[in-house]
Amino acid sequence: MNLIIWLVVGGVIGWLASLAMKTDGQQGIFLNIVVGIVGAALGGLLISPLVGVGTINQDAFSLGAMLVSFLGAVILLAIVNLFRRGTVR
């Protein structure tokens, strides 16, 4: 059951991050899930030690964990856009 919640929350976070970075038209549901989960891992490495909040990958389903995961997904999409287009946006 926890795996299903993790995939759904990861998909929602990836979708919201793709809306924020204006890449929603290029991604499908599978890529949104991947962006959400990988972005949560990136947020866990970069942001989580600074604020002391876990991510959704660490079984911490709280508002702070979702915010850290969202910020990690936005950072991931910014990095992908930087390499793909040469600009962050």
PDB file with one MODEL, atoms N, CA, C and O in Angstrom:
MODEL        1
ATOM      1  N   MET A   1       0.820  -1.192   0.000  1.00  0.00           N
ATOM      2  CA  MET A   1       0.000   0.000   0.000  1.00  0.00           C
ATOM      3  C   MET A   1       0.865   1.258   0.000  1.00  0.00           C
ATOM      4  O   MET A   1       0.533   2.248  -0.652  1.00  0.00           O
ATOM      5  N   ASN A   2       1.975   1.213   0.732  1.00  0.00           N
ATOM      6  CA  ASN A   2       2.865   2.361   0.806  1.00  0.00           C
ATOM      7  C   ASN A   2       3.477   2.669  -0.564  1.00  0.00           C
ATOM      8  O   ASN A   2       3.696   3.835  -0.894  1.00  0.00           O
ATOM      9  N   LEU A   3       3.754   1.634  -1.362  1.00  0.00           N
ATOM     10  CA  LEU A   3       4.301   1.818  -2.703  1.00  0.00           C
ATOM     11  C   LEU A   3       3.322   2.573  -3.596  1.00  0.00           C
ATOM     12  O   LEU A   3       3.733   3.438  -4.369  1.00  0.00           O
ATOM     13  N   ILE A   4       2.053   2.259  -3.499  1.00  0.00           N
ATOM     14  CA  ILE A   4       1.039   2.930  -4.316  1.00  0.00           C
ATOM     15  C   ILE A   4       0.928   4.401  -3.927  1.00  0.00           C
ATOM     16  O   ILE A   4       0.838   5.267  -4.797  1.00  0.00           O
ATOM     17  N   ILE A   5       0.935   4.686  -2.638  1.00  0.00           N
ATOM     18  CA  ILE A   5       0.879   6.079  -2.179  1.00  0.00           C
ATOM     19  C   ILE A   5       2.126   6.828  -2.632  1.00  0.00           C
ATOM     20  O   ILE A   5       2.034   7.984  -3.046  1.00  0.00           O
ATOM     21  N   TRP A   6       3.281   6.193  -2.559  1.00  0.00           N
ATOM     22  CA  TRP A   6       4.539   6.791  -2.978  1.00  0.00           C
ATOM     23  C   TRP A   6       4.505   7.141  -4.463  1.00  0.00           C
ATOM     24  O   TRP A   6       4.948   8.221  -4.853  1.00  0.00           O
ATOM     25  N   LEU A   7       3.984   6.241  -5.291  1.00  0.00           N
ATOM     26  CA  LEU A   7       3.886   6.500  -6.728  1.00  0.00           C
ATOM     27  C   LEU A   7       2.894   7.614  -7.042  1.00  0.00           C
ATOM     28  O   LEU A   7       3.164   8.460  -7.894  1.00  0.00           O
ATOM     29  N   VAL A   8       1.758   7.623  -6.369  1.00  0.00           N
ATOM     30  CA  VAL A   8       0.747   8.650  -6.611  1.00  0.00           C
ATOM     31  C   VAL A   8       1.255  10.026  -6.179  1.00  0.00           C
ATOM     32  O   VAL A   8       1.129  11.000  -6.922  1.00  0.00           O
ATOM     33  N   VAL A   9       1.826  10.101  -4.986  1.00  0.00           N
ATOM     34  CA  VAL A   9       2.343  11.387  -4.498  1.00  0.00           C
ATOM     35  C   VAL A   9       3.517  11.845  -5.360  1.00  0.00           C
ATOM     36  O   VAL A   9       3.635  13.034  -5.656  1.00  0.00           O
ATOM     37  N   GLY A  10       4.378  10.930  -5.762  1.00  0.00           N
ATOM     38  CA  GLY A  10       5.477  11.268  -6.667  1.00  0.00           C
ATOM     39  C   GLY A  10       4.967  11.785  -8.002  1.00  0.00           C
ATOM     40  O   GLY A  10       5.531  12.726  -8.561  1.00  0.00           O
ATOM     41  N   GLY A  11       3.910  11.180  -8.513  1.00  0.00           N
ATOM     42  CA  GLY A  11       3.315  11.648  -9.770  1.00  0.00           C
ATOM     43  C   GLY A  11       2.708  13.036  -9.651  1.00  0.00           C
ATOM     44  O   GLY A  11       2.854  13.865 -10.549  1.00  0.00           O
ATOM     45  N   VAL A  12       2.029  13.285  -8.541  1.00  0.00           N
ATOM     46  CA  VAL A  12       1.429  14.617  -8.325  1.00  0.00           C
ATOM     47  C   VAL A  12       2.521  15.671  -8.170  1.00  0.00           C
ATOM     48  O   VAL A  12       2.415  16.762  -8.729  1.00  0.00           O
ATOM     49  N   ILE A  13       3.565  15.353  -7.416  1.00  0.00           N
ATOM     50  CA  ILE A  13       4.667  16.305  -7.232  1.00  0.00           C
ATOM     51  C   ILE A  13       5.369  16.559  -8.561  1.00  0.00           C
ATOM     52  O   ILE A  13       5.698  17.704  -8.869  1.00  0.00           O
ATOM     53  N   GLY A  14       5.602  15.528  -9.346  1.00  0.00           N
ATOM     54  CA  GLY A  14       6.215  15.694 -10.660  1.00  0.00           C
ATOM     55  C   GLY A  14       5.349  16.514 -11.591  1.00  0.00           C
ATOM     56  O   GLY A  14       5.858  17.330 -12.360  1.00  0.00           O
ATOM     57  N   TRP A  15       4.050  16.306 -11.528  1.00  0.00           N
ATOM     58  CA  TRP A  15       3.125  17.064 -12.369  1.00  0.00           C
ATOM     59  C   TRP A  15       3.113  18.539 -11.974  1.00  0.00           C
ATOM     60  O   TRP A  15       3.151  19.416 -12.837  1.00  0.00           O
ATOM     61  N   LEU A  16       3.061  18.812 -10.666  1.00  0.00           N
ATOM     62  CA  LEU A  16       3.078  20.202 -10.197  1.00  0.00           C
ATOM     63  C   LEU A  16       4.400  20.887 -10.558  1.00  0.00           C
ATOM     64  O   LEU A  16       4.409  22.060 -10.934  1.00  0.00           O
ATOM     65  N   ALA A  17       5.510  20.161 -10.444  1.00  0.00           N
ATOM     66  CA  ALA A  17       6.806  20.734 -10.818  1.00  0.00           C
ATOM     67  C   ALA A  17       6.863  21.004 -12.317  1.00  0.00           C
ATOM     68  O   ALA A  17       7.430  22.012 -12.739  1.00  0.00           O
ATOM     69  N   SER A  18       6.289  20.125 -13.121  1.00  0.00           N
ATOM     70  CA  SER A  18       6.291  20.350 -14.573  1.00  0.00           C
ATOM     71  C   SER A  18       5.390  21.529 -14.943  1.00  0.00           C
ATOM     72  O   SER A  18       5.663  22.231 -15.916  1.00  0.00           O
ATOM     73  N   LEU A  19       4.329  21.750 -14.184  1.00  0.00           N
ATOM     74  CA  LEU A  19       3.506  22.943 -14.405  1.00  0.00           C
ATOM     75  C   LEU A  19       4.274  24.203 -14.040  1.00  0.00           C
ATOM     76  O   LEU A  19       4.202  25.205 -14.751  1.00  0.00           O
ATOM     77  N   ALA A  20       5.009  24.155 -12.936  1.00  0.00           N
ATOM     78  CA  ALA A  20       5.780  25.316 -12.501  1.00  0.00           C
ATOM     79  C   ALA A  20       6.897  25.647 -13.478  1.00  0.00           C
ATOM     80  O   ALA A  20       7.221  26.818 -13.674  1.00  0.00           O
ATOM     81  N   MET A  21       7.488  24.631 -14.094  1.00  0.00           N
ATOM     82  CA  MET A  21       8.593  24.853 -15.029  1.00  0.00           C
ATOM     83  C   MET A  21       8.131  24.908 -16.483  1.00  0.00           C
ATOM     84  O   MET A  21       8.956  25.014 -17.390  1.00  0.00           O
ATOM     85  N   LYS A  22       6.826  24.838 -16.708  1.00  0.00           N
ATOM     86  CA  LYS A  22       6.223  24.917 -18.041  1.00  0.00           C
ATOM     87  C   LYS A  22       6.739  23.830 -18.992  1.00  0.00           C
ATOM     88  O   LYS A  22       7.012  24.096 -20.163  1.00  0.00           O
ATOM     89  N   THR A  23       6.866  22.617 -18.478  1.00  0.00           N
ATOM     90  CA  THR A  23       7.248  21.470 -19.303  1.00  0.00           C
ATOM     91  C   THR A  23       6.166  20.401 -19.300  1.00  0.00           C
ATOM     92  O   THR A  23       6.427  19.251 -19.653  1.00  0.00           O
ATOM     93  N   ASP A  24       4.955  20.772 -18.903  1.00  0.00           N
ATOM     94  CA  ASP A  24       3.884  19.782 -18.746  1.00  0.00           C
ATOM     95  C   ASP A  24       3.481  19.154 -20.076  1.00  0.00           C
ATOM     96  O   ASP A  24       3.147  17.970 -20.115  1.00  0.00           O
ATOM     97  N   GLY A  25       3.506  19.911 -21.155  1.00  0.00           N
ATOM     98  CA  GLY A  25       3.105  19.382 -22.451  1.00  0.00           C
ATOM     99  C   GLY A  25       4.065  18.347 -23.002  1.00  0.00           C
ATOM    100  O   GLY A  25       3.691  17.572 -23.882  1.00  0.00           O
ATOM    101  N   GLN A  26       5.294  18.314 -22.507  1.00  0.00           N
ATOM    102  CA  GLN A  26       6.312  17.401 -23.019  1.00  0.00           C
ATOM    103  C   GLN A  26       6.347  16.087 -22.255  1.00  0.00           C
ATOM    104  O   GLN A  26       6.980  15.134 -22.709  1.00  0.00           O
ATOM    105  N   GLN A  27       5.689  16.012 -21.115  1.00  0.00           N
ATOM    106  CA  GLN A  27       5.780  14.852 -20.248  1.00  0.00           C
ATOM    107  C   GLN A  27       4.450  14.126 -20.149  1.00  0.00           C
ATOM    108  O   GLN A  27       3.380  14.730 -20.228  1.00  0.00           O
ATOM    109  N   GLY A  28       4.542  12.841 -19.978  1.00  0.00           N
ATOM    110  CA  GLY A  28       3.362  12.047 -19.707  1.00  0.00           C
ATOM    111  C   GLY A  28       3.317  11.677 -18.236  1.00  0.00           C
ATOM    112  O   GLY A  28       4.110  12.181 -17.441  1.00  0.00           O
ATOM    113  N   ILE A  29       2.402  10.810 -17.876  1.00  0.00           N
ATOM    114  CA  ILE A  29       2.233  10.438 -16.474  1.00  0.00           C
ATOM    115  C   ILE A  29       3.445   9.674 -15.946  1.00  0.00           C
ATOM    116  O   ILE A  29       3.846   9.862 -14.797  1.00  0.00           O
ATOM    117  N   PHE A  30       4.025   8.819 -16.774  1.00  0.00           N
ATOM    118  CA  PHE A  30       5.188   8.040 -16.329  1.00  0.00           C
ATOM    119  C   PHE A  30       6.368   8.964 -16.029  1.00  0.00           C
ATOM    120  O   PHE A  30       7.047   8.791 -15.017  1.00  0.00           O
ATOM    121  N   LEU A  31       6.613   9.936 -16.896  1.00  0.00           N
ATOM    122  CA  LEU A  31       7.722  10.862 -16.671  1.00  0.00           C
ATOM    123  C   LEU A  31       7.452  11.775 -15.481  1.00  0.00           C
ATOM    124  O   LEU A  31       8.388  12.171 -14.786  1.00  0.00           O
ATOM    125  N   ASN A  32       6.186  12.115 -15.235  1.00  0.00           N
ATOM    126  CA  ASN A  32       5.856  12.891 -14.038  1.00  0.00           C
ATOM    127  C   ASN A  32       6.190  12.120 -12.768  1.00  0.00           C
ATOM    128  O   ASN A  32       6.701  12.696 -11.808  1.00  0.00           O
ATOM    129  N   ILE A  33       5.904  10.820 -12.757  1.00  0.00           N
ATOM    130  CA  ILE A  33       6.218   9.975 -11.600  1.00  0.00           C
ATOM    131  C   ILE A  33       7.724   9.909 -11.404  1.00  0.00           C
ATOM    132  O   ILE A  33       8.210  10.023 -10.279  1.00  0.00           O
ATOM    133  N   VAL A  34       8.468   9.725 -12.492  1.00  0.00           N
ATOM    134  CA  VAL A  34       9.926   9.652 -12.409  1.00  0.00           C
ATOM    135  C   VAL A  34      10.502  10.975 -11.904  1.00  0.00           C
ATOM    136  O   VAL A  34      11.383  10.986 -11.043  1.00  0.00           O
ATOM    137  N   VAL A  35      10.003  12.088 -12.442  1.00  0.00           N
ATOM    138  CA  VAL A  35      10.482  13.408 -12.007  1.00  0.00           C
ATOM    139  C   VAL A  35      10.175  13.622 -10.530  1.00  0.00           C
ATOM    140  O   VAL A  35      11.015  14.153  -9.804  1.00  0.00           O
ATOM    141  N   GLY A  36       9.008  13.226 -10.075  1.00  0.00           N
ATOM    142  CA  GLY A  36       8.645  13.394  -8.669  1.00  0.00           C
ATOM    143  C   GLY A  36       9.525  12.583  -7.742  1.00  0.00           C
ATOM    144  O   GLY A  36       9.960  13.085  -6.705  1.00  0.00           O
ATOM    145  N   ILE A  37       9.794  11.345  -8.094  1.00  0.00           N
ATOM    146  CA  ILE A  37      10.583  10.466  -7.230  1.00  0.00           C
ATOM    147  C   ILE A  37      12.063  10.832  -7.271  1.00  0.00           C
ATOM    148  O   ILE A  37      12.711  10.906  -6.227  1.00  0.00           O
ATOM    149  N   VAL A  38      12.602  11.061  -8.467  1.00  0.00           N
ATOM    150  CA  VAL A  38      14.015  11.443  -8.572  1.00  0.00           C
ATOM    151  C   VAL A  38      14.227  12.843  -7.990  1.00  0.00           C
ATOM    152  O   VAL A  38      15.250  13.107  -7.358  1.00  0.00           O
ATOM    153  N   GLY A  39      13.263  13.732  -8.205  1.00  0.00           N
ATOM    154  CA  GLY A  39      13.342  15.062  -7.612  1.00  0.00           C
ATOM    155  C   GLY A  39      13.302  15.012  -6.091  1.00  0.00           C
ATOM    156  O   GLY A  39      13.963  15.809  -5.425  1.00  0.00           O
ATOM    157  N   ALA A  40      12.536  14.088  -5.543  1.00  0.00           N
ATOM    158  CA  ALA A  40      12.506  13.917  -4.087  1.00  0.00           C
ATOM    159  C   ALA A  40      13.852  13.426  -3.576  1.00  0.00           C
ATOM    160  O   ALA A  40      14.300  13.841  -2.507  1.00  0.00           O
ATOM    161  N   ALA A  41      14.499  12.546  -4.329  1.00  0.00           N
ATOM    162  CA  ALA A  41      15.831  12.081  -3.937  1.00  0.00           C
ATOM    163  C   ALA A  41      16.833  13.233  -4.002  1.00  0.00           C
ATOM    164  O   ALA A  41      17.683  13.370  -3.121  1.00  0.00           O
ATOM    165  N   LEU A  42      16.736  14.054  -5.037  1.00  0.00           N
ATOM    166  CA  LEU A  42      17.620  15.213  -5.164  1.00  0.00           C
ATOM    167  C   LEU A  42      17.362  16.223  -4.049  1.00  0.00           C
ATOM    168  O   LEU A  42      18.296  16.791  -3.483  1.00  0.00           O
ATOM    169  N   GLY A  43      16.103  16.436  -3.745  1.00  0.00           N
ATOM    170  CA  GLY A  43      15.752  17.319  -2.630  1.00  0.00           C
ATOM    171  C   GLY A  43      16.243  16.773  -1.305  1.00  0.00           C
ATOM    172  O   GLY A  43      16.624  17.536  -0.417  1.00  0.00           O
ATOM    173  N   GLY A  44      16.237  15.452  -1.167  1.00  0.00           N
ATOM    174  CA  GLY A  44      16.754  14.825   0.048  1.00  0.00           C
ATOM    175  C   GLY A  44      18.248  15.034   0.205  1.00  0.00           C
ATOM    176  O   GLY A  44      18.753  15.147   1.323  1.00  0.00           O
ATOM    177  N   LEU A  45      18.955  15.084  -0.916  1.00  0.00           N
ATOM    178  CA  LEU A  45      20.402  15.312  -0.858  1.00  0.00           C
ATOM    179  C   LEU A  45      20.758  16.777  -0.643  1.00  0.00           C
ATOM    180  O   LEU A  45      21.681  17.089   0.109  1.00  0.00           O
ATOM    181  N   LEU A  46      20.027  17.679  -1.303  1.00  0.00           N
ATOM    182  CA  LEU A  46      20.394  19.093  -1.293  1.00  0.00           C
ATOM    183  C   LEU A  46      19.662  19.915  -0.231  1.00  0.00           C
ATOM    184  O   LEU A  46      20.292  20.710   0.467  1.00  0.00           O
ATOM    185  N   ILE A  47      18.370  19.741  -0.098  1.00  0.00           N
ATOM    186  CA  ILE A  47      17.549  20.632   0.717  1.00  0.00           C
ATOM    187  C   ILE A  47      17.281  20.059   2.107  1.00  0.00           C
ATOM    188  O   ILE A  47      17.279  20.798   3.092  1.00  0.00           O
ATOM    189  N   SER A  48      17.063  18.780   2.191  1.00  0.00           N
ATOM    190  CA  SER A  48      16.697  18.153   3.456  1.00  0.00           C
ATOM    191  C   SER A  48      17.698  18.391   4.583  1.00  0.00           C
ATOM    192  O   SER A  48      17.272  18.662   5.705  1.00  0.00           O
ATOM    193  N   PRO A  49      19.010  18.302   4.343  1.00  0.00           N
ATOM    194  CA  PRO A  49      19.943  18.588   5.450  1.00  0.00           C
ATOM    195  C   PRO A  49      19.898  20.041   5.922  1.00  0.00           C
ATOM    196  O   PRO A  49      20.204  20.327   7.080  1.00  0.00           O
ATOM    197  N   LEU A  50      19.521  20.950   5.041  1.00  0.00           N
ATOM    198  CA  LEU A  50      19.476  22.365   5.411  1.00  0.00           C
ATOM    199  C   LEU A  50      18.277  22.702   6.290  1.00  0.00           C
ATOM    200  O   LEU A  50      18.379  23.526   7.198  1.00  0.00           O
ATOM    201  N   VAL A  51      17.141  22.063   6.017  1.00  0.00           N
ATOM    202  CA  VAL A  51      15.918  22.399   6.751  1.00  0.00           C
ATOM    203  C   VAL A  51      15.525  21.342   7.778  1.00  0.00           C
ATOM    204  O   VAL A  51      14.658  21.591   8.616  1.00  0.00           O
ATOM    205  N   GLY A  52      16.143  20.179   7.726  1.00  0.00           N
ATOM    206  CA  GLY A  52      15.866  19.145   8.710  1.00  0.00           C
ATOM    207  C   GLY A  52      14.546  18.420   8.510  1.00  0.00           C
ATOM    208  O   GLY A  52      13.977  17.889   9.464  1.00  0.00           O
ATOM    209  N   VAL A  53      14.057  18.394   7.283  1.00  0.00           N
ATOM    210  CA  VAL A  53      12.800  17.716   6.965  1.00  0.00           C
ATOM    211  C   VAL A  53      13.105  16.609   5.979  1.00  0.00           C
ATOM    212  O   VAL A  53      13.923  16.803   5.080  1.00  0.00           O
ATOM    213  N   GLY A  54      12.481  15.468   6.116  1.00  0.00           N
ATOM    214  CA  GLY A  54      12.665  14.362   5.195  1.00  0.00           C
ATOM    215  C   GLY A  54      11.940  14.595   3.884  1.00  0.00           C
ATOM    216  O   GLY A  54      11.371  15.663   3.657  1.00  0.00           O
ATOM    217  N   THR A  55      11.966  13.591   3.025  1.00  0.00           N
ATOM    218  CA  THR A  55      11.262  13.651   1.745  1.00  0.00           C
ATOM    219  C   THR A  55      10.260  12.502   1.679  1.00  0.00           C
ATOM    220  O   THR A  55      10.170  11.688   2.598  1.00  0.00           O
ATOM    221  N   ILE A  56       9.512  12.450   0.584  1.00  0.00           N
ATOM    222  CA  ILE A  56       8.551  11.360   0.422  1.00  0.00           C
ATOM    223  C   ILE A  56       9.262  10.028   0.226  1.00  0.00           C
ATOM    224  O   ILE A  56       8.665   8.978   0.461  1.00  0.00           O
ATOM    225  N   ASN A  57      10.525  10.047  -0.200  1.00  0.00           N
ATOM    226  CA  ASN A  57      11.288   8.813  -0.367  1.00  0.00           C
ATOM    227  C   ASN A  57      11.700   8.218   0.963  1.00  0.00           C
ATOM    228  O   ASN A  57      12.070   7.045   1.026  1.00  0.00           O
ATOM    229  N   GLN A  58      11.644   9.000   2.026  1.00  0.00           N
ATOM    230  CA  GLN A  58      12.032   8.544   3.350  1.00  0.00           C
ATOM    231  C   GLN A  58      10.813   8.219   4.205  1.00  0.00           C
ATOM    232  O   GLN A  58      10.902   8.223   5.433  1.00  0.00           O
ATOM    233  N   ASP A  59       9.695   7.942   3.582  1.00  0.00           N
ATOM    234  CA  ASP A  59       8.431   7.600   4.249  1.00  0.00           C
ATOM    235  C   ASP A  59       7.966   8.670   5.218  1.00  0.00           C
ATOM    236  O   ASP A  59       7.398   8.362   6.266  1.00  0.00           O
ATOM    237  N   ALA A  60       8.204   9.915   4.873  1.00  0.00           N
ATOM    238  CA  ALA A  60       7.749  11.033   5.691  1.00  0.00           C
ATOM    239  C   ALA A  60       6.721  11.812   4.884  1.00  0.00           C
ATOM    240  O   ALA A  60       7.068  12.769   4.192  1.00  0.00           O
ATOM    241  N   PHE A  61       5.471  11.411   4.968  1.00  0.00           N
ATOM    242  CA  PHE A  61       4.411  12.067   4.209  1.00  0.00           C
ATOM    243  C   PHE A  61       3.832  13.212   5.032  1.00  0.00           C
ATOM    244  O   PHE A  61       2.782  13.074   5.659  1.00  0.00           O
ATOM    245  N   SER A  62       4.530  14.339   5.019  1.00  0.00           N
ATOM    246  CA  SER A  62       4.053  15.534   5.685  1.00  0.00           C
ATOM    247  C   SER A  62       4.107  16.677   4.686  1.00  0.00           C
ATOM    248  O   SER A  62       4.640  16.522   3.587  1.00  0.00           O
ATOM    249  N   LEU A  63       3.565  17.809   5.059  1.00  0.00           N
ATOM    250  CA  LEU A  63       3.576  18.958   4.167  1.00  0.00           C
ATOM    251  C   LEU A  63       5.001  19.423   3.887  1.00  0.00           C
ATOM    252  O   LEU A  63       5.327  19.777   2.754  1.00  0.00           O
ATOM    253  N   GLY A  64       5.843  19.423   4.902  1.00  0.00           N
ATOM    254  CA  GLY A  64       7.244  19.805   4.712  1.00  0.00           C
ATOM    255  C   GLY A  64       7.983  18.853   3.783  1.00  0.00           C
ATOM    256  O   GLY A  64       8.780  19.280   2.948  1.00  0.00           O
ATOM    257  N   ALA A  65       7.712  17.552   3.933  1.00  0.00           N
ATOM    258  CA  ALA A  65       8.351  16.562   3.071  1.00  0.00           C
ATOM    259  C   ALA A  65       7.904  16.726   1.627  1.00  0.00           C
ATOM    260  O   ALA A  65       8.703  16.568   0.704  1.00  0.00           O
ATOM    261  N   MET A  66       6.648  17.040   1.433  1.00  0.00           N
ATOM    262  CA  MET A  66       6.164  17.242   0.065  1.00  0.00           C
ATOM    263  C   MET A  66       6.738  18.520  -0.540  1.00  0.00           C
ATOM    264  O   MET A  66       7.006  18.572  -1.740  1.00  0.00           O
ATOM    265  N   LEU A  67       6.926  19.544   0.278  1.00  0.00           N
ATOM    266  CA  LEU A  67       7.516  20.785  -0.212  1.00  0.00           C
ATOM    267  C   LEU A  67       8.984  20.576  -0.592  1.00  0.00           C
ATOM    268  O   LEU A  67       9.425  21.073  -1.628  1.00  0.00           O
ATOM    269  N   VAL A  68       9.736  19.858   0.220  1.00  0.00           N
ATOM    270  CA  VAL A  68      11.129  19.549  -0.101  1.00  0.00           C
ATOM    271  C   VAL A  68      11.201  18.706  -1.370  1.00  0.00           C
ATOM    272  O   VAL A  68      12.066  18.936  -2.215  1.00  0.00           O
ATOM    273  N   SER A  69      10.310  17.740  -1.513  1.00  0.00           N
ATOM    274  CA  SER A  69      10.277  16.905  -2.710  1.00  0.00           C
ATOM    275  C   SER A  69       9.911  17.725  -3.939  1.00  0.00           C
ATOM    276  O   SER A  69      10.477  17.519  -5.013  1.00  0.00           O
ATOM    277  N   PHE A  70       8.976  18.646  -3.791  1.00  0.00           N
ATOM    278  CA  PHE A  70       8.577  19.524  -4.894  1.00  0.00           C
ATOM    279  C   PHE A  70       9.746  20.402  -5.333  1.00  0.00           C
ATOM    280  O   PHE A  70      10.008  20.536  -6.529  1.00  0.00           O
ATOM    281  N   LEU A  71      10.444  20.996  -4.377  1.00  0.00           N
ATOM    282  CA  LEU A  71      11.595  21.841  -4.712  1.00  0.00           C
ATOM    283  C   LEU A  71      12.696  21.028  -5.391  1.00  0.00           C
ATOM    284  O   LEU A  71      13.353  21.521  -6.308  1.00  0.00           O
ATOM    285  N   GLY A  72      12.898  19.803  -4.954  1.00  0.00           N
ATOM    286  CA  GLY A  72      13.869  18.924  -5.607  1.00  0.00           C
ATOM    287  C   GLY A  72      13.466  18.611  -7.039  1.00  0.00           C
ATOM    288  O   GLY A  72      14.320  18.558  -7.924  1.00  0.00           O
ATOM    289  N   ALA A  73      12.170  18.404  -7.280  1.00  0.00           N
ATOM    290  CA  ALA A  73      11.692  18.135  -8.635  1.00  0.00           C
ATOM    291  C   ALA A  73      11.844  19.359  -9.526  1.00  0.00           C
ATOM    292  O   ALA A  73      12.173  19.228 -10.705  1.00  0.00           O
ATOM    293  N   VAL A  74      11.610  20.539  -8.980  1.00  0.00           N
ATOM    294  CA  VAL A  74      11.799  21.773  -9.756  1.00  0.00           C
ATOM    295  C   VAL A  74      13.281  21.942 -10.105  1.00  0.00           C
ATOM    296  O   VAL A  74      13.610  22.324 -11.228  1.00  0.00           O
ATOM    297  N   ILE A  75      14.167  21.663  -9.161  1.00  0.00           N
ATOM    298  CA  ILE A  75      15.605  21.746  -9.425  1.00  0.00           C
ATOM    299  C   ILE A  75      15.998  20.740 -10.505  1.00  0.00           C
ATOM    300  O   ILE A  75      16.790  21.057 -11.393  1.00  0.00           O
ATOM    301  N   LEU A  76      15.449  19.537 -10.432  1.00  0.00           N
ATOM    302  CA  LEU A  76      15.739  18.517 -11.438  1.00  0.00           C
ATOM    303  C   LEU A  76      15.303  18.972 -12.822  1.00  0.00           C
ATOM    304  O   LEU A  76      16.059  18.829 -13.783  1.00  0.00           O
ATOM    305  N   LEU A  77      14.100  19.518 -12.940  1.00  0.00           N
ATOM    306  CA  LEU A  77      13.623  19.994 -14.236  1.00  0.00           C
ATOM    307  C   LEU A  77      14.440  21.180 -14.734  1.00  0.00           C
ATOM    308  O   LEU A  77      14.656  21.315 -15.939  1.00  0.00           O
ATOM    309  N   ALA A  78      14.898  22.040 -13.830  1.00  0.00           N
ATOM    310  CA  ALA A  78      15.745  23.162 -14.231  1.00  0.00           C
ATOM    311  C   ALA A  78      17.072  22.653 -14.791  1.00  0.00           C
ATOM    312  O   ALA A  78      17.573  23.187 -15.781  1.00  0.00           O
ATOM    313  N   ILE A  79      17.638  21.634 -14.167  1.00  0.00           N
ATOM    314  CA  ILE A  79      18.892  21.058 -14.660  1.00  0.00           C
ATOM    315  C   ILE A  79      18.681  20.409 -16.027  1.00  0.00           C
ATOM    316  O   ILE A  79      19.500  20.583 -16.929  1.00  0.00           O
ATOM    317  N   VAL A  80      17.593  19.668 -16.181  1.00  0.00           N
ATOM    318  CA  VAL A  80      17.290  19.031 -17.468  1.00  0.00           C
ATOM    319  C   VAL A  80      17.096  20.091 -18.549  1.00  0.00           C
ATOM    320  O   VAL A  80      17.613  19.941 -19.656  1.00  0.00           O
ATOM    321  N   ASN A  81      16.363  21.155 -18.246  1.00  0.00           N
ATOM    322  CA  ASN A  81      16.157  22.231 -19.216  1.00  0.00           C
ATOM    323  C   ASN A  81      17.464  22.924 -19.563  1.00  0.00           C
ATOM    324  O   ASN A  81      17.672  23.315 -20.712  1.00  0.00           O
ATOM    325  N   LEU A  82      18.336  23.079 -18.595  1.00  0.00           N
ATOM    326  CA  LEU A  82      19.617  23.731 -18.836  1.00  0.00           C
ATOM    327  C   LEU A  82      20.444  22.935 -19.845  1.00  0.00           C
ATOM    328  O   LEU A  82      21.059  23.512 -20.741  1.00  0.00           O
ATOM    329  N   PHE A  83      20.455  21.622 -19.697  1.00  0.00           N
ATOM    330  CA  PHE A  83      21.220  20.792 -20.630  1.00  0.00           C
ATOM    331  C   PHE A  83      20.515  20.639 -21.972  1.00  0.00           C
ATOM    332  O   PHE A  83      21.171  20.560 -23.010  1.00  0.00           O
ATOM    333  N   ARG A  84      19.207  20.599 -21.959  1.00  0.00           N
ATOM    334  CA  ARG A  84      18.464  20.391 -23.191  1.00  0.00           C
ATOM    335  C   ARG A  84      18.377  21.653 -24.039  1.00  0.00           C
ATOM    336  O   ARG A  84      18.589  21.596 -25.250  1.00  0.00           O
ATOM    337  N   ARG A  85      18.070  22.784 -23.427  1.00  0.00           N
ATOM    338  CA  ARG A  85      17.833  24.013 -24.174  1.00  0.00           C
ATOM    339  C   ARG A  85      18.903  25.079 -23.988  1.00  0.00           C
ATOM    340  O   ARG A  85      18.988  26.013 -24.785  1.00  0.00           O
ATOM    341  N   GLY A  86      19.694  24.957 -22.980  1.00  0.00           N
ATOM    342  CA  GLY A  86      20.693  25.982 -22.683  1.00  0.00           C
ATOM    343  C   GLY A  86      20.183  27.064 -21.758  1.00  0.00           C
ATOM    344  O   GLY A  86      20.933  27.972 -21.398  1.00  0.00           O
ATOM    345  N   THR A  87      18.899  26.985 -21.358  1.00  0.00           N
ATOM    346  CA  THR A  87      18.328  27.933 -20.391  1.00  0.00           C
ATOM    347  C   THR A  87      17.602  27.139 -19.318  1.00  0.00           C
ATOM    348  O   THR A  87      17.197  25.996 -19.530  1.00  0.00           O
ATOM    349  N   VAL A  88      17.450  27.767 -18.167  1.00  0.00           N
ATOM    350  CA  VAL A  88      16.759  27.093 -17.059  1.00  0.00           C
ATOM    351  C   VAL A  88      15.282  26.954 -17.354  1.00  0.00           C
ATOM    352  O   VAL A  88      14.696  25.919 -17.035  1.00  0.00           O
ATOM    353  N   ARG A  89      14.667  27.940 -17.942  1.00  0.00           N
ATOM    354  CA  ARG A  89      13.237  27.899 -18.224  1.00  0.00           C
ATOM    355  C   ARG A  89      12.999  27.242 -19.504  1.00  0.00           C
ATOM    356  O   ARG A  89      11.850  27.107 -19.924  1.00  0.00           O
TER     357      ARG A  89
ENDMDL
END
